[in-house]
Amino acid sequence: MEATVAQARLVDEKQVNPDKAYILSNVRVKNHGTGAEQTFQLVSAAEADIRAGKISVTSPVGKALLGKAPGDIVEVEVPAGQVKMEVLEISR
């Protein structure tokens, strides 16, 4: 934990594009295969809790969503196979 805190950087929110997904963003997506919509919060691996909708930015889905904007389509390989999702909304 000390190493994580020692390497942490403060980021000015004004310098972060609010239209793109970054850590701590809430990202609403639509699964093109099922039509289901879900909202995920992108978090660190230590905070990940899929039941609470928190996914790690180092997970396959988290990596695919980082830097994306509403309207972007991502395809990601998950244990169940290839998933195609559309980013619908991003909030903080």
N, C-alpha and C positions, 0 to 999 in steps of 0.2 A: 504494500500500500504506500509506503514511504517513497518508493521509486516512482510510482505513478504520480504522486503529488509533486515530486521533485521535477518531473518532466512536463507537468501541466503548463499550458499557456493560457493567458487571458485573451479573449477575442472581443473586440468592440462590435456589438450587434449591428452598428451602422455600416460596418464593412462586410456584412454577410448578406448576400442576395436573398431577400425573403421569398422569392419565387422558386427557389431550388431547395431540395432536400439535403439537410445536413444533420449531424448528431443533434438530438433533442427535438427534431422536427416530428410533427404528427403527419403521416402520409396516408391519405385515403386512396385506395386502389380498387380497380375492378378486375377480377379474374376473367379473362376472355373465354376460358374453357367452361366455367360454371355460371358466369354472370353474377357471382356473389361479390359484394363489396365488403372490404375490411379496412380498418384503420390501424396502422402500426405507429409506434413511437420508436424512432431510431436511437438506440442507447449504446453504452459501452458493453463489452462482453460480461463484465461483472454485474451489470444491472439487468441483463436480459431475463425476461419472464414471459414466455409466449402466452400463458394463460391471462396475463394482464395486458397483452397486446404490445409488449416491449420486445423488440428484436435487436440483436446486436448488429452494429455496423460491420462486423467481421463475418457475419453469416452470409450465405449465398444471396438471400433476398435483400438483406441490408446493403451488401456491396452493390447489388444491381440498382437499388433505389438512390444511393448517394449521388448528389449532383443533378438529379433529374428534376423536371418541372412538369406542371400540369399539362396533359396532352401527350407526354412521352410514353412510349411503349417499351417495356422491358421483357426480356425472355430470360428465364433463370432455370437452371437445373436443380431440382430438389429431389429428395429420396423417392417421391411418388412419380418423378419424371419431369419433363419440360413444362414450365408454367409460363403463360403469357399474360402480363398484367398491364393495365393502363393507369397512369397516375392521374387521379381526378382532382385532388386538392392537397395543398400543403399549408400547414399552420404551425405556429410555435406556441 
